[in-house]
Amino acid sequence: MARTNFIVLTTAEEALFYKALNSGDRFTFAKINRKVIKYSKKSVKGLTARSLLPVISEAWATLTDLQKIAWSNAGAEMGLNGWRLFVQDHSARIKNEIAGIATPSTLHQSWVGYIEILDPATEAKLVQLHPNAYWVSQKVPGHKGMYEPVKIVETFSLPLTLNINYKSNLVSTGAGSYAKFYARIKSSYQGVDRYTNLEIPFDLITDWKAATTNISSVIGQLASYNLFIELYNLQGDLYFDNVKATHDGQNWVRDTYCKDPNQAFTRAFYQIPKNWAAEILPAGAEFGSFYPG
C-alpha cells in the first residue's frame, strides 16, 4: 500500500480535498479519512435523535426578550452572543441531568474552576507560568477539531491588571490563614533579583463577586511574572472564573473561562505547560472545573 508523507495542493485542489477528506492526527499517525457527505435516511434520523439543538431551541423559544438580553450580557463576557452561550450552558445542563433553565450571570458562565480542600489537607497552591516565551495549543482556523502547538512570545511591561470573579466557602484551620490570587513579578535591580507581589485577597465566605487590582511600577528592570492561586490553613471550597492578567492591552491568562484548569498535554503537545499546575496539592485537596448549575 502506498503511503504519502507530504503533498502540495493548489488552491482549487485544496477546496476539493477538504470537501471530501479529513486528516487524522498528523503528529503521531498521519492518515486521511473519507468525509461522509450524504447520509442515509436512517443515519439522519439517528443524528437528529442524538442532537441536543432541537431541545435547546425549544428552551430558547420560551425565554422572554429580557431573559435573552440577560444571556447576551453574560455571553459578552466570553465574546459570545446570547444564543451561543445558552447552547453551551444548556448542553452542559442536559448532560449533567439538571432540570430547568439556568439564570445567566456576568460573573461566571458555564464551567467554573474550583479548589476543594478536605481533611487532612489544609492548603493548596496553583501556578500558571508566564516566562518570556512558551507554547500553547491553538485551533487551526478553518479545520474543525484540529489544533497545533504555537510559540508565544510575551513581552512583559507595566501596568499589569489582575481580574478574577470568585465564590468562597472556606473555614480557617489555624493561625495566619489566607486565600488569594496574585502575580509574583520578577525584576532586576543593581544585579540582584527582586520580587514584587500584586495581590487580590479572597473573602473566606462570599457569594460570587468580582475583584481587581493593578500595579504600574516596580523597582528595577522588569523580567517576567507568574500567577498563583493560594489557600493556606483553610478547608472548604473556592470557585473562580473570568481570570485575567492584562498588560500591553491584552489578557495573557490561559483558560480564562476555566473550561479545564487541570488540562495536561501529551504526545506532540508535550512542550505545552498545564493551564494551572499544582505547586502544593496534598492528599485531600483537588482542583479542576465543573458545571455549577
N, C-alpha and C positions, 0 to 999 in steps of 0.2 A: 504494500500500500504506500502510495506517495505521501510524503509529509512536507508541508510548506512552512518555513520559519518566518518568512517576511515577504510581503508583496507591496507593490506601489500601484495605487489606483488613480485614475483620472477623476476629475470632479463628477463627470457623468457616471462612471463606473461605481464610484463611491456611493452615490444615491441609490443605485440598483442593489449594491452589495448589502447595505444596511436595511434595505426594504425587505430582503429575503432571508438574511442570515443574522445570527447573533454570535458574538465572540465570547468564549469562555474565559477562565482565569488565565490571563496571558503571562503571569509571572511564574507559575509553577507547573501548569499542564495546559499548554496552549491548545485550543480546539475551536472548531466552528460548528455551531448548531443551526439547524434549519428553523426559521421563524414560521410559526403557524399563522397563515394569513386568512384562510377560510375555515370556519368551524362548522361542524355538523349541527343539525337541529338539536340533537341530544346533548352535544357539548355546550351549546349556547344556553340551553335550559339549566344545565348544571352550574355554569358560570354565574347565571343570574341568581340562582338559588343561594350560591355562596357569597355573593356580593353584599356588602353592607350598605351600599349607596342608596338603594331604594328605601330601606328602613330609615336611614339618616335623612333623606329628602323629605319623607313624611313627617319626621320630627321637626325639621326646619320649617316646614309649612305651617306648623301650629304656633310658631312664635309671632309675637306682635312686632310692630315696627320698632318700638322702643327696645325690645329684647334683642332684635337684630343689630340695632345701633350699639348696644352694650357689647355684643360679640365682636363688632367691628373695632370698638375701642380697645378691647382686650387683645384682639389679633394684631393691632398696630404695634403692640409691644414686641411682637415677634416678626414684624414685617409681613404679616399675613392679612388677608381680608377676613371679614367675619365668617363667611361660609367655609373657608379652608380651615380656620381654627375649629369651627364647630364639627367639621368632618373628623379632624384629628382627635378632638376631645370625645365626641360621641362614639367613635370607633373603640377607643380605649374603655369607655364606659360599658359598651356592649360586651367586649371581650372579658371584662372583669365582672360581668353579670351584675351590674349595678343598675337598678331601675331608675326611671325618670330622666330629666334633663338637668345638666349642671348649671350653676349660676356663674356666668363669666366674671373674671376678675382681672384687673390691670396689674395685680401684684404677683400672680402665678398663673401659668397656663399649662394644661395637660399634665405632663410629667414634672415632678419636682425632685430635687436632690434631698437626701436625708442622711443624718448620722444618728445612730441609736447606740446608747451606752447602757449596758445592763451589768449587774453584779457578775463577776468580781471586778470588771473594768471600771475605771473612774476617769479615763481620759482618752482623747483621740486627737490626731493631728494630721491634716491632709495638706499636700503641697502641689502646686502647679508651677512648673519651672518655666522661666522666661529668659533664657540666655539670648545672646545677640543673634544666634541662628539656630533653627531647629526644624524638624519635619512634621508635617500634618497630613492627614488623609483628606483628599479633596475630590468631590464628584467631578467626573469628566462631563463637560457640557454636551448635551445632545445625545448622551448614551445612558440609558436607564440602568441603574444598578451598577455602573462602572465607576470605580474610584482609583486614584493614583496618588502616590506619595509626592508631596510638593515641599520644597525647601522654603522656609520663611526666614527672612532677614528682618529682625525687629530692632530698628534703630531707636533707642530709648532716649527720650528727653522729657523734661518737665514743662508744664504742670502734669501731674498724674491724678486722675479722679477715680475713686472706687465707688461702686454701687452694688447693693445686694438687697433683695427682698427676703424676709425670713419670718418663721413662726417657731416658737420655742416652748418646751415644757420640760424644764430642767430643774434638778434639785441638787443643792450643794452637798458634798460628802466630806468636806474638810475645809481647813483654813486656806485662804488665798484662792478660792475657786473663781474661774472666769471662763467666758466664751467670747470669741472674737474672730473677725475676718480682717486680715491685714496684709500689706505689702512690705517686704523687707528690701529696702533699697540699698544697693552697694555703690559706694563712691570711693575715690582715692584722694587723699589729702596729704601732701608732703611725704609721699612714698608709703603711706600707711592706709590700709583698707578700713573704711568706716561704714557702719550700717545704721540706717535710719528707718524706723517703723512708722508706717501710716496705718492707723488702726480704726476699725469700726467695732466697738464693744456691743455684744448682744445682751438684751434683757433676758433674764432666766425664764420668765414666763410672759408670753405675749402672743396675741393673735397676729396675723400677717401684717407686716409693716415694711416700709421702705427706709433704707439708711444709706447715707452717702458721706464722703469726706474727700478732701483733696490736699495736695501739697504742691507748692510752686518752686521751692528751692531747698537745696541741701548743701552742706559744706563739702567742697572738693569737686573733682571731676566725676561725672556720672559714669557708671559701668553697666549695671543691669539690675534686675529686681526679680523676686519670686513672690508668689501669692500663697497664703496659708489660711486655713480654717482650723481653729484650735479650741478645744474644750479641755479644761483641767479641773480635777476634783469635782466632777459633776456626773450625774446619771440622768437619763431621760432621753428626750428626742429633740433634734433640731432639724427643721426643714428649710430649704433655701431654693431660690430661683432668680432668674434675671441677673446673673452675676456679671459685673463689668469692671474692667480696668482700662480706662481710656487715656491715651496720650497721643499727641500729633493728630487729633481729630478722628481716631479710630479705636474701637473696642478690641482688645487683644486677647480676651479670655476665650479659651477653648471650651466648647459646650456651655455657652452662656445660658441656654434654656434647660440644662440639666436632663437631657434625654438619656445619658449614660455616663455619669461621672467616673465610674469604675471601669470604663471600657479599656480593654487591652488589645494590642495589635500583634499579629503573628505573620509568619511567612515573609512575603516581600515587604511587609509593613513593619518589620521588627524594629526599625530605627525610630519609629514614631512613639513618643512617650505617652503614657496614660493621660487622660484628661485631668484626673486628680490621682495622685499616688499617696498611699498611706505611709507616713513617716512614723507615726505612732498609732497602732491599732491592736491592742491586747485582746485576749480572749474575752468575749462578752460585748465587744464593740464591733460595729459593722457600718458600712456606708454604701450608697447606691442611688437608684432612682425608683420612683413608683408613681402610680396614678392615685391622687388623694381622694377623688370622687367629689 
